[in-house]
Amino acid sequence: MKAWLNHSGTAIDQWTFEEVETPTPGEGQALIRVKTVALNPVDYKATNNPAWTFPHIPGVDLAGVVEQIGPGAEVKIGDRVAIHTNLQRDGAFAEYALVDTRALALIPEDVSFAEAAAILCAGMTAYEAIVQKMNTTGKETILIHAGAGGVGGIGIQLAKRLGLSVATTASTENHEWVKRLGADLAIDYKKENVTDVIRDWTNGRGADLIFNTVGRDEATADIGRLAFSGQLAFIAGGPDQSVVKPFTLSPSIHEVALAAAYASEDDRAIRNLGHMASELLKLVAAKELDPLVTEEIPAADIVKGLQRLSERHVRGKIIATFN
């Protein structure tokens, strides 16, 4: 099979697209004939891992067809499936991929392979943060950072489905885009003071919920944007909680990390990956959620796509297709 190979932790511009041996499924595994893969920031950020054997096949999101199954596999040959794969093992950027069938989701008939791949890492991250981790009961407002990106864009849509008023940070040129997704307020983080805008928007209370997709420093700043007993979910570095005096703000802080489900080796956590993907795919099939496919490229251009993604000027999701 053809696969993209990362040699000994090399940068993405050193990866090669070449022939390697097709793997064979073991206990509880399936061999997937890959149709599409989604490009994600983790693909260019995580170029080395102590658990990897080199050369390593990168990529975490795929959609395709079950080609072979091992003993105890929980799918059948011919099933259309999608999965967020285990970052500690060979991944998605290949014509065939081995996966843990506990984390698989069946793709509904009305959902394309491109849409299915697009909804995985970004959608599941947003779903875990907003639907599973944060308590939205009785809450009114949420700030979602980077609304023009994949995670933020899905997050906006999920938050609106839950009846929340949504503010998001985005460059001015992306304001129309995020408002089309449902954002009530778009903040140009380059030109405006985000804290002041959120305070004005909430009549001084602060946001009930904040979903931070940016980093530790911004997450720390988010504490000053929270309402009393507010909740902050983060994916790119937690806040410095020492800025909060005890018995004052009473915030709740949530770490969101999809890869941790596999690393935990907890059966329920791994199956929850498939559950989240299935729930999102149902929403896509019902036309209640836009998976944000904005560009499709051939698999041979995956590195070029990742290089553009790393420049942080891509709206939605880039999808690569294997022939």
LUMSEMAR-324239 format. One line per field, with one value per residue (C-alpha): residue in one letter; x, y, z. Coordinates in Angstrom, 2 decimals. Example, Ala and Ser with C-alpha at 12.3 -4.5 7.8 and 13.67 -1.06 7.14 Angstrom:
BEGIN
rest	c(A,S)
X	c(12.30,13.67)
Y	c(-4.50,-1.06)
Z	c(7.80,7.14)
***
This chain:
BEGIN
rest	c(M,K,A,W,L,N,H,S,G,T,A,I,D,Q,W,T,F,E,E,V,E,T,P,T,P,G,E,G,Q,A,L,I,R,V,K,T,V,A,L,N,P,V,D,Y,K,A,T,N,N,P,A,W,T,F,P,H,I,P,G,V,D,L,A,G,V,V,E,Q,I,G,P,G,A,E,V,K,I,G,D,R,V,A,I,H,T,N,L,Q,R,D,G,A,F,A,E,Y,A,L,V,D,T,R,A,L,A,L,I,P,E,D,V,S,F,A,E,A,A,A,I,L,C,A,G,M,T,A,Y,E,A,I,V,Q,K,M,N,T,T,G,K,E,T,I,L,I,H,A,G,A,G,G,V,G,G,I,G,I,Q,L,A,K,R,L,G,L,S,V,A,T,T,A,S,T,E,N,H,E,W,V,K,R,L,G,A,D,L,A,I,D,Y,K,K,E,N,V,T,D,V,I,R,D,W,T,N,G,R,G,A,D,L,I,F,N,T,V,G,R,D,E,A,T,A,D,I,G,R,L,A,F,S,G,Q,L,A,F,I,A,G,G,P,D,Q,S,V,V,K,P,F,T,L,S,P,S,I,H,E,V,A,L,A,A,A,Y,A,S,E,D,D,R,A,I,R,N,L,G,H,M,A,S,E,L,L,K,L,V,A,A,K,E,L,D,P,L,V,T,E,E,I,P,A,A,D,I,V,K,G,L,Q,R,L,S,E,R,H,V,R,G,K,I,I,A,T,F,N)
X	c(0.00,1.01,1.44,2.91,5.90,7.44,11.07,12.48,10.43,11.14,9.29,6.37,8.39,10.63,7.83,7.73,4.83,5.89,5.06,4.94,3.58,-0.18,-0.85,-3.01,-5.74,-5.33,-7.69,-10.49,-9.05,-10.22,-8.28,-9.93,-9.60,-9.18,-11.34,-10.79,-8.75,-9.12,-6.13,-5.78,-3.32,-2.23,-0.94,1.77,2.33,2.85,5.83,7.45,6.16,8.01,5.39,6.06,8.12,9.69,8.95,5.57,2.35,0.78,-2.85,-5.69,-8.98,-10.24,-13.36,-13.48,-14.68,-13.92,-11.66,-10.63,-11.46,-9.57,-10.95,-13.47,-13.92,-17.19,-17.92,-18.34,-16.55,-18.05,-19.24,-18.77,-17.01,-15.27,-12.84,-10.58,-7.55,-5.04,-2.29,0.19,-0.03,0.26,-2.50,-4.71,-2.48,-2.35,-4.41,-5.16,-5.20,-5.54,-8.04,-9.57,-13.16,-14.47,-13.99,-15.57,-18.76,-20.94,-21.46,-25.13,-26.10,-26.69,-23.26,-20.25,-16.81,-15.50,-18.17,-17.55,-13.81,-14.33,-16.53,-14.09,-11.24,-12.69,-16.29,-15.59,-13.40,-16.17,-18.80,-16.85,-16.27,-19.72,-22.10,-20.36,-18.11,-19.69,-23.07,-25.17,-28.38,-29.60,-26.60,-27.01,-23.67,-20.54,-17.28,-15.71,-12.23,-11.13,-14.61,-13.37,-11.38,-12.67,-13.13,-14.53,-16.87,-18.45,-18.52,-20.55,-23.13,-23.42,-23.74,-26.54,-28.40,-28.29,-29.87,-26.76,-25.84,-22.42,-19.50,-16.39,-12.96,-12.04,-10.23,-12.48,-12.38,-13.92,-16.77,-19.32,-18.28,-18.69,-22.00,-23.29,-22.48,-24.58,-22.28,-24.14,-21.00,-17.69,-14.64,-11.52,-8.91,-6.23,-8.05,-10.32,-9.85,-11.62,-12.16,-13.76,-16.03,-17.21,-17.89,-19.92,-21.80,-22.79,-23.60,-20.55,-21.23,-18.80,-19.51,-21.17,-19.03,-15.76,-14.22,-10.53,-8.83,-5.85,-3.39,-2.39,-1.93,-5.31,-6.91,-5.51,-6.95,-10.28,-10.60,-11.08,-13.89,-15.91,-19.12,-19.36,-19.38,-18.54,-16.91,-13.79,-12.90,-9.49,-7.63,-4.26,-2.93,-4.77,-4.99,-2.87,-5.49,-3.36,-4.84,-8.12,-8.44,-10.13,-13.84,-14.31,-15.07,-15.68,-14.85,-14.91,-12.02,-12.25,-9.42,-10.46,-8.06,-9.34,-6.01,-6.20,-9.08,-6.80,-3.89,-6.11,-6.88,-10.31,-12.89,-15.72,-13.57,-12.53,-16.11,-17.15,-15.04,-17.26,-20.37,-19.43,-18.63,-21.96,-23.94,-22.24,-22.77,-26.48,-26.63,-24.81,-27.21,-30.17,-28.66,-28.52,-24.74,-22.38,-19.13,-17.35,-15.66,-14.10,-11.49,-10.70,-7.21,-5.52,-3.64,-0.35,-0.83,-1.34,1.95,1.17,-2.23,-0.72,1.77,-1.09,-3.03,-0.02,-0.18,-3.57,-5.44,-7.68,-11.43,-13.19,-11.63,-9.24,-10.04,-7.64,-8.88,-7.18,-7.94)
Y	c(0.00,3.66,5.62,8.83,8.05,10.09,8.97,9.18,12.18,14.30,17.53,17.26,18.58,15.51,12.95,10.61,9.02,5.48,1.78,-0.18,-3.56,-3.71,-4.68,-7.58,-7.09,-8.69,-9.20,-6.63,-4.85,-4.13,-3.22,-0.20,0.69,4.41,6.68,10.06,11.60,14.94,17.19,18.41,20.60,17.56,16.00,18.63,19.35,15.75,14.62,12.45,10.11,7.62,4.99,5.10,2.68,4.44,4.96,6.03,6.57,9.84,10.98,10.60,10.86,8.55,7.31,4.21,0.64,-2.43,-4.67,-7.35,-8.13,-9.84,-12.09,-10.27,-7.37,-5.50,-4.66,-6.65,-6.56,-3.91,-1.57,2.15,3.46,6.47,6.67,8.98,6.72,6.01,8.64,6.18,3.80,4.01,6.24,7.34,8.69,5.46,3.43,0.95,1.43,-0.85,0.40,-0.57,-1.49,-0.36,3.25,2.87,4.63,3.49,6.15,6.82,6.34,10.05,11.10,11.16,9.87,13.46,14.66,11.70,12.32,16.04,15.58,13.47,15.15,18.66,17.63,15.12,17.63,20.23,17.62,16.36,19.91,21.42,18.44,16.01,18.00,21.40,21.63,23.87,23.63,27.13,28.72,31.59,32.59,30.94,32.28,29.95,30.84,30.55,30.11,29.97,26.78,23.23,22.81,26.29,26.04,22.82,24.22,27.23,24.98,22.64,25.55,27.11,23.79,23.90,27.36,29.32,32.82,32.47,34.87,33.86,35.24,35.51,37.82,40.46,38.69,35.62,37.40,36.69,33.02,32.54,34.40,32.09,29.21,30.84,33.15,36.07,38.10,38.02,39.60,40.54,39.45,41.43,44.75,44.44,43.72,40.38,40.73,44.17,43.03,39.96,42.03,44.53,41.74,40.08,43.30,42.85,39.24,37.44,34.38,31.35,29.02,29.39,26.91,27.67,26.17,28.56,28.00,28.35,32.14,32.78,30.20,32.08,35.31,33.51,33.16,36.93,36.56,34.00,34.64,33.45,29.63,29.65,26.80,26.80,23.89,23.84,21.72,23.45,24.06,24.71,28.06,29.20,28.81,30.66,33.89,32.99,33.73,30.89,31.34,34.13,33.00,29.27,28.23,24.73,23.76,20.93,19.32,17.89,15.38,12.75,10.91,10.34,7.91,5.45,6.12,5.34,1.86,2.31,0.36,2.81,5.79,4.16,3.23,6.80,7.91,5.84,7.11,10.76,10.17,8.37,11.19,13.78,11.72,11.50,15.30,15.58,13.07,15.08,18.29,19.76,20.12,21.37,19.33,22.32,20.60,23.58,21.88,18.43,17.46,14.25,12.16,12.99,16.62,15.93,17.55,20.67,20.81,20.47,23.23,25.60,24.48,25.28,28.90,29.14,30.75,27.81,27.93,24.67,21.35,20.20,16.63,14.39,11.54,8.21,6.54)
Z	c(0.00,-0.39,2.86,4.15,6.36,9.16,9.47,13.04,14.15,11.10,10.29,7.87,4.92,5.30,5.15,2.14,0.24,-0.62,-0.72,2.55,3.58,4.18,7.83,9.03,11.67,15.07,18.01,17.99,14.97,11.44,8.31,6.70,3.02,3.48,1.33,2.98,5.79,7.55,8.19,11.78,13.72,15.76,12.52,12.08,15.78,16.97,14.90,17.57,20.27,22.53,21.67,17.92,15.86,12.88,10.10,11.51,9.54,10.76,10.66,13.18,11.23,8.50,6.77,4.64,4.16,6.29,4.19,6.71,10.34,13.14,15.89,18.07,15.66,16.20,12.55,9.34,6.00,3.72,6.48,5.82,8.92,10.41,13.31,15.27,15.54,18.31,18.16,19.71,16.73,12.95,11.67,8.83,6.05,4.06,1.61,4.42,8.20,11.23,13.82,17.17,16.29,19.69,18.57,15.11,14.03,11.14,8.49,7.64,3.99,3.39,4.68,2.34,3.24,3.14,5.58,7.87,8.10,8.67,11.73,13.75,15.65,15.47,16.03,18.79,20.63,20.53,21.45,24.46,25.71,25.17,25.34,27.69,30.01,30.55,32.28,30.03,32.06,32.90,31.18,28.72,27.21,25.85,24.43,21.86,20.66,17.01,15.57,11.97,12.62,12.62,16.38,16.90,13.92,15.14,18.67,17.55,15.92,18.92,21.34,19.29,19.25,23.05,23.07,24.07,22.94,21.30,21.14,19.21,18.38,14.71,12.32,10.75,7.38,9.05,10.85,8.14,8.15,11.92,11.96,9.22,11.57,14.29,16.27,17.83,18.43,16.54,18.22,16.27,18.81,16.90,17.24,20.28,23.96,24.31,28.05,27.73,24.89,26.82,29.94,27.90,26.08,29.36,31.26,33.44,34.54,32.29,30.13,31.74,29.62,27.72,25.29,24.78,21.71,21.68,24.52,28.17,28.27,26.70,29.00,31.97,30.57,30.16,33.92,34.02,31.47,33.43,35.30,38.90,38.96,35.27,33.39,31.23,28.91,27.24,24.70,24.28,27.78,31.01,32.82,35.73,38.44,40.99,39.58,41.30,45.00,46.94,47.61,45.05,41.49,42.10,38.52,37.03,34.74,32.19,30.23,26.85,25.26,22.82,22.70,26.44,25.92,24.13,26.49,29.49,28.08,29.67,27.65,28.32,27.33,24.04,23.20,23.96,20.99,18.70,20.48,19.98,16.32,15.83,17.44,15.25,12.10,12.90,13.07,9.74,8.16,9.47,7.98,11.49,11.51,8.81,8.92,7.33,4.39,2.62,0.44,-0.96,-2.15,-3.36,-0.80,-2.53,-1.43,2.29,3.34,1.30,2.96,6.44,5.69,4.81,7.87,10.07,8.87,10.66,7.78,6.82,7.33,8.15,7.16,4.44,3.35,1.41,-0.78,-1.51,-4.85)
***
